Amino acid sequence: MSSRAARPSTVRLNLPREELEWILDWLPSGIVAVDSDLIVRYFNLAAQRHFHPTPLRIGAPLPDLGFEEERLRPLVSALFVHGVAGARELRCENGQTFVFDGVMSSHAGRAILRLDDVTARTRRLRAGRDFIINAAHEFLSPLTAIAGAAAVLQDGAKEVPETRDRFLAHIADAANRLISVSRALLVLARAEAGVEPPRLELVPLLPLLEEVSSAGADGASVRCPSDAAVLADVDLLRAVLTNLVENAKRHGRGEIELLVDDVGSRTVAIDIVDRGGGILPEYLELITERFVSAAGRDSGGFGIGLSIAARAADVLGGTLKVDSSAEGTRMRLELPSALLIPA
């Protein structure tokens, strides 16, 4: 027996062309063959789906799909120089995400490129990561309230019935908020992962706004028609409004106003208005991005609350708009309306 290791044998499939094409058409990966002039010589059904609505045609130039950082044709051209391209993740402006790789055959003078649609997987991973970041932000305030109340009780307040009951109520309120926030973040994460949209219900606005406005040491005034209502997930909407009101209290001066107005027949606008110094123009377009804070870390926030609010508004079928000047800031949350019919 030879002492040398046996070399792996090459398996060749002697199948008719029609059968090979049938097999390739069943692959989930998009396969495209091009020549050195980037003229399409073959593509399977998955590739046709991935390129849609741009058509793929045999004998036509390879479409130059645009991704956030680069374009497809230069990547394919590089195959004829380097011979191979390792897996690279490419994100389209519409949110689709693909993994691209390829190889060039010097014998055939053609290159084979593969595109795998990993949009759903990427969304799930991003939603899981975002949930952890959002939870760390949202849990901080109620957990701080619980810890503070417990410390006061341990220091002797539990011996005074009125004081004990007041701080036990603080703990109960903070615990209930933790439950509500946890559910809201789970709804947001599942919706952004494409697993399940939020379950919308009719939510009367006046009691919810009064609840949110009265939280904390400094209240906010509410002007809202008694019959105003929206279609929303109540826990997710409460989390959005709480974030917007807390942001206004942190940066505003004087009283915060919560105003409700109809915008057409299908949309209700909720305005959260403060009288602070406003947001600098260079921050205005970035303010709803994560970790961006117009006042920096000295503001007492982490630049996450408005990001959660903007993404939750989108999940609820609405929008969050920001208008700011030296006289103050108006955060406008627009949501699908629901007519509240008196009993």
C-alpha atoms as one frame of an Amber mdcrd trajectory, in Angstrom:
protein
   0.000   0.000   0.000   1.338   3.400  -0.880   2.363   5.575   2.069   1.081
   8.673   0.323  -2.399   9.928   1.275  -5.028   9.128  -1.281  -6.037  12.115
  -3.373  -9.749  12.906  -3.403 -11.414  11.945  -6.614 -13.389  14.424  -8.689
 -17.040  13.512  -9.143 -18.503  14.480 -12.504 -22.222  14.411 -13.132 -22.955
  13.209 -16.634 -26.430  14.672 -16.715 -28.320  16.209 -19.617 -28.215  20.011
 -19.761 -31.961  20.250 -19.065 -31.608  18.191 -15.891 -28.651  20.263 -14.651
 -30.610  23.476 -15.235 -33.575  21.982 -13.359 -31.305  21.232 -10.374 -29.812
  24.745 -10.438 -33.260  26.301 -10.611 -34.157  24.606  -7.334 -31.183  26.085
  -5.502 -32.001  28.955  -3.079 -28.807  30.749  -4.153 -28.852  33.020  -7.165
 -26.322  31.770  -9.752 -25.201  33.920 -12.696 -22.508  33.148 -15.283 -20.911
  36.018 -17.209 -18.083  36.333 -19.717 -15.151  38.747 -19.512 -17.294  41.517
 -21.026 -19.839  40.974 -18.200 -22.412  39.624 -20.640 -24.882  37.241 -18.975
 -24.519  33.660 -20.266 -26.655  31.856 -17.681 -28.833  32.546 -14.639 -31.177
  30.465 -12.503 -34.609  31.290 -11.097 -33.272  32.444  -7.710 -31.012  34.981
  -9.455 -33.989  36.271 -11.392 -35.849  36.808  -8.108 -32.871  38.505  -6.452
 -32.397  40.962  -9.333 -36.133  41.773  -9.614 -37.411  44.246 -10.760 -34.244
  44.618 -12.870 -34.483  41.904 -15.571 -31.740  39.392 -16.338 -31.392  38.454
 -20.010 -29.087  36.004 -21.743 -26.760  37.932 -24.026 -27.390  41.234 -22.257
 -24.972  43.115 -19.937 -25.071  42.192 -16.253 -27.237  44.768 -14.432 -25.192
  47.010 -12.171 -27.022  46.637  -8.877 -26.234  49.360  -6.361 -25.474  48.566
  -2.745 -24.835  50.962   0.119 -21.052  50.880  -0.259 -20.337  49.631  -3.786
 -21.810  48.361  -7.030 -22.054  44.845  -8.396 -20.280  45.097 -11.763 -16.895
  46.198 -10.320 -17.068  43.276  -7.890 -17.669  40.833 -10.765 -14.944  42.440
 -12.900 -12.510  41.798 -10.056 -13.187  38.058 -10.436 -11.391  38.112 -13.797
  -8.364  39.702 -12.094  -8.146  37.784  -8.821  -9.905  34.563  -9.833 -12.001
  34.306  -6.693 -14.028  36.513  -4.341 -14.669  35.599  -0.725 -18.107  35.969
   0.834 -19.099  39.612   1.337 -22.297  40.994   2.833 -23.930  43.652   0.666
 -26.870  45.785   1.786 -29.284  47.459  -0.638 -30.882  50.825   0.037 -34.289
  49.112   0.304 -33.047  47.021   3.247 -32.383  43.778   1.374 -29.126  42.101
   2.338 -27.172  39.658   0.143 -24.018  37.604   0.567 -21.915  37.696  -2.612
 -19.079  35.407  -3.668 -17.757  34.053  -6.940 -15.078  32.244  -8.878 -13.565
  32.595 -12.343 -12.767  29.707 -14.675  -9.702  30.512 -16.780 -10.443  27.495
 -18.959 -13.970  28.592 -19.821 -13.216  32.306 -19.698 -16.289  32.894 -17.572
 -17.062  33.816 -14.007 -19.729  32.370 -11.759 -21.216  34.656  -9.122 -23.536
  33.652  -6.314 -25.999  35.842  -4.430 -27.706  34.582  -1.268 -30.602  36.614
   0.146 -29.948  36.798   3.905 -32.378  39.646   4.603 -34.600  37.666   6.988
 -31.630  36.266   8.927 -30.000  39.692   9.177 -33.245  41.240  10.426 -33.595
  38.579  13.115 -30.009  39.075  14.286 -30.391  42.861  14.273 -33.703  42.655
  16.142 -32.127  40.444  18.813 -29.182  42.810  19.243 -31.458  45.864  19.279
 -33.690  44.267  21.910 -30.747  43.974  24.316 -29.695  47.600  23.745 -33.258
  48.893  24.018 -33.969  46.850  27.140 -30.833  48.199  28.845 -32.055  51.738
  28.120 -35.722  51.274  28.977 -35.193  49.222  32.140 -32.789  51.727  33.690
 -35.368  54.223  34.944 -37.870  51.802  36.601 -35.064  49.693  38.072 -33.508
  52.838  39.538 -36.887  53.753  41.053 -37.266  50.277  42.578 -33.732  50.319
  43.990 -34.197  53.809  45.419 -37.522  52.969  47.063 -36.114  49.743  48.513
 -33.124  51.625  49.950 -35.405  54.153  51.649 -37.506  51.365  53.157 -34.401
  49.589  54.434 -33.196  52.815  56.052 -36.230  52.862  58.318 -39.116  54.233
  56.263 -40.856  50.852  56.589 -41.508  51.677  60.246 -43.760  54.624  59.269
 -46.977  53.260  57.717 -47.723  56.266  55.488 -44.144  56.466  54.191 -43.943
  52.709  53.755 -47.152  52.599  51.719 -45.992  55.495  49.517 -42.686  53.811
  48.623 -44.330  50.421  48.162 -46.616  52.155  45.652 -43.507  53.507  43.877
 -42.121  49.970  43.648 -45.424  48.625  42.316 -45.652  51.401  39.696 -42.066
  50.811  38.553 -42.622  47.037  38.380 -45.767  47.535  36.288 -43.807  49.818
  33.979 -41.136  47.129  33.604 -43.821  44.660  32.526 -45.309  47.132  30.037
 -41.910  48.133  28.632 -40.827  44.484  28.311 -43.911  43.678  26.269 -43.485
  46.804  24.131 -39.871  45.948  23.301 -40.804  42.362  22.454 -43.553  43.615
  20.116 -41.050  45.986  18.474 -38.388  43.283  18.123 -40.808  40.731  16.628
 -42.183  43.301  14.171 -38.728  44.452  13.037 -37.585  40.841  12.653 -40.555
  40.209  10.362 -41.945  37.547  12.696 -45.243  39.148  13.724 -46.703  42.639
  13.248 -48.115  44.454  16.289 -51.739  43.690  17.089 -53.515  46.989  16.678
 -56.472  47.974  18.832 -58.516  51.089  19.442 -56.662  53.192  22.019 -58.405
  56.267  23.535 -55.761  58.971  23.752 -56.907  61.211  26.616 -56.447  58.709
  29.507 -53.162  57.456  28.066 -51.748  60.972  27.646 -52.833  61.926  31.171
 -51.110  58.801  32.531 -47.867  59.549  30.656 -47.911  63.282  31.443 -48.281
  62.769  35.201 -45.333  60.381  35.503 -42.243  61.784  37.203 -41.725  64.845
  39.306 -42.661  67.408  36.658 -45.997  66.994  34.976 -47.086  68.102  31.521
 -50.298  69.749  30.386 -52.626  67.836  28.067 -55.018  69.197  25.467 -56.829
  66.346  23.784 -60.414  65.874  22.524 -62.242  63.308  24.627 -63.146  61.244
  21.542 -59.651  61.134  20.025 -58.357  57.600  19.466 -55.755  55.781  17.391
 -55.119  52.257  16.166 -52.018  51.030  17.983 -50.508  48.514  20.347 -51.117
  50.226  23.681 -47.873  49.129  25.382 -45.764  50.146  22.398 -47.558  53.498
  22.123 -47.105  54.106  25.869 -43.367  53.428  25.499 -43.122  55.873  22.569
 -44.974  58.647  24.394 -43.001  58.073  27.601 -39.717  58.405  25.723 -40.836
  61.589  23.968 -42.148  63.203  27.155 -39.036  62.273  29.166 -36.841  63.670
  26.398 -38.837  66.931  26.434 -38.578  67.182  30.233 -34.840  66.551  30.097
 -34.138  69.261  27.517 -37.044  71.663  27.968 -37.605  74.627  30.248 -40.928
  75.168  31.961 -44.117  73.314  31.184 -44.300  70.545  28.587 -47.417  70.437
  26.408 -49.104  67.403  24.881 -51.443  68.468  22.083 -53.678  66.304  19.898
 -55.020  67.343  16.513 -56.612  65.628  13.505 -54.543  65.609  10.341 -57.039
  64.774   7.636 -59.596  62.054   8.245 -57.199  59.119   8.715 -54.378  60.466
  10.857 -54.107  61.844  14.372 -51.112  63.969  15.378 -49.777  64.003  18.933
 -47.422  66.935  19.561 -44.983  66.973  22.467 -43.800  70.581  22.805 -41.046
  71.941  25.027 -39.608  75.432  25.484 -35.942  74.461  25.594 -33.123  75.912
  23.563 -33.894  73.773  20.530 -31.768  71.290  18.595 -28.790  72.434  16.582
 -29.374  72.104  12.798 -26.456  69.676  12.386 -28.139  67.260  14.824 -31.716
  67.648  13.603 -31.589  64.992  10.859 -29.599  62.594  13.051 -31.524  62.943
  16.302 -33.559  59.727  15.841 -30.452  57.629  15.171 -29.154  55.457  17.975
 -26.537  56.938  20.322 -26.973  60.438  18.901 -27.733  63.045  21.574 -27.911
  66.718  20.655 -26.561  67.671  24.071 -23.992  64.901  24.246 -23.623  62.602
  27.255 -24.060  65.595  29.590 -27.763  65.586  28.751 -28.307  62.630  31.077
 -29.495  60.431  28.205 -27.824  57.827  26.039 -29.243  58.822  22.648 -31.472
  55.721  22.416 -34.964  56.867  23.444 -35.763  58.833  20.275 -34.414  55.999
  18.126 -36.841  53.597  19.811 -39.680  56.104  19.384 -39.011  56.609  15.664
 -38.766  52.877  14.928 -41.856  52.084  17.010 -43.812  54.800  15.169 -42.848
  53.180  11.869 -43.918  49.726  13.111 -47.287  51.204  14.157 -47.817  52.602
  10.662 -47.046  56.175  11.641 -44.207  58.688  11.558 -42.192  60.781  13.982
 -41.346  64.309  12.846 -39.063  66.776  14.602 -39.309  70.563  14.286 -36.966
  72.704  16.355 -35.890  76.301  16.767 -34.312  78.508  19.436 -37.767  78.799
  21.065 -38.185  75.071  21.604 -38.832  71.686  19.991 -41.983  69.988  18.700
 -42.001  66.210  18.371 -44.986  65.208  16.230 -46.157  61.610  16.329 -48.641
  60.852  13.535 -50.650  57.635  13.796 -53.645  56.023  12.060 -56.810  57.407
  13.634 -59.773  55.511  15.000 -63.107  57.167  15.651 -64.103  56.711  19.285
 -67.866  56.291  19.249 -69.664  57.127  22.512 -71.524  54.230  24.143
